[in-house]
Amino acid sequence: MAARTPKTDPTLAISYLRVSTQAQADSGLGLDAQRKDIERYAAANGITLIGEFIDAGISGTKGPEGRPGLQAAIAEGKGSRVGYLICSKLCRLSRDELDSLTIERQLNRIGIQVKSAAGEGTEADGINGQLMAGMFRLFAAHEARVIGQRTKKALAEKKIRSAKDGTWAGGRPPYGFTVDSDGFLFPTDGFNELMKAMALRIDGVSIRKAAKQLGVTHTKVQRWTNYWMDRPEELLSYVPAYEATV
């Protein structure tokens, strides 16, 4: 009787990389560092990498259904004989302990084990390895909560400073503006369109009719003007700065 071919091959693996912000994705530095860690781990353990899957600019707290790179990796695992999915650290897989377990179980069901290039308990089988990996999942989730709290605190403090000195409070600036090096709003491309949309809305023209006149979608008119409807005088104060640029 011929020997049965195993479902997965422990010498084959796919890699999964993730960075949380678009800035990290654009720079490529975070992804390069993860890739090198994974490649070193694979080489040291006699594993051949046959595919790479990336989620760039996606938070680790986002569920697996919202990560196309991860979904593609799982689909690849179902259709191939890879034995492992390797990430640089377990927090790249997820920063939510329940999501992390769900992803690992989903992979385990198709015969794929998750390996961390940093170890983190994934290199050991049995109860001790499971305990270590579980601890690192909890650390990743805790770190995500701490980062979230720090971010909220920093944004709140920035809003207080903004109210005092007139700088932009943070986040994406309104349409037609950029933020200068000192933190102040400055009119740029799109400001003229914004002013036309505002003039129509202040005159009582509906958003849909204004959009039709301007040749844009009504959602754009709404997004452009909503912030300024309660502060039209502030918007007018930027007109001299804009006129000086044209």
C-alpha positions, 0 to 999 in steps of 0.5 A: 500500500502506497504511503499517504502524502501529508496534507501540509509540508513543514518545509514550506511557508507563507509570510504575513506582514502588517503595519498600522499606518499609511505612513509606515506603509509608504516608507516601507521601513517597517515592512522591510524590517519584518521581511528580514526577520521572517527571512532569517527565521525561515533560513535558520529553520530550513523553511522555504517561503513561497508567498508573501501577504501584506496588510499595509496601513491596517490596525492590528485591532481590526478584525480578520474580515477587514484585512484583505492580505490576511484573507488572501494568505488564508485562501493560499493556505487552503489551496497549497501544502504550506505548513506554516504562516510566519510573521515577525511577531504575534502582534502583527497577526492581531492585537486582539487576543480573541481575533488572534486565537480565531485566526490561528484556529482557522489556520490550524483547521487546514493544517497550518501552524502560526510561527513568530520569527521572534519565538514568543512560544510558537517554537515549542509544542505542548502546554508550555508553548501554548502558555507562552504564546497566550501570554504574548497575545495578551501583551499585544492586546494590552499594548494596543489598549495602552496605545489607544489611551495615549492617542486619545489623551494626546488628541484631547491635549492637542484640542485644548492647545488648538483652542488657545493658539488657533492651530489645527487640532489634528487629523485630516484638514478640511477640504481646500486646506493644508496644515503649515509647518507651524500647525496652522491651516492654510488655503490651497488647491480646492479652496475656490471650489469650497468657497463656491459650495459655501456660497450656494449653501449659505444662500439656501441652495440644497446640497443636491442642487449645489452639487449639480451646479458645481458638477460634483457629487452631493456627498462631496459638497456635504463633506466640504461644507459641513465643518464651515457652516457654523463658522463662515466668518472664520472661513472668510478670514482665509480669503486674503491668504488664498488670494495671495497665492493665485 
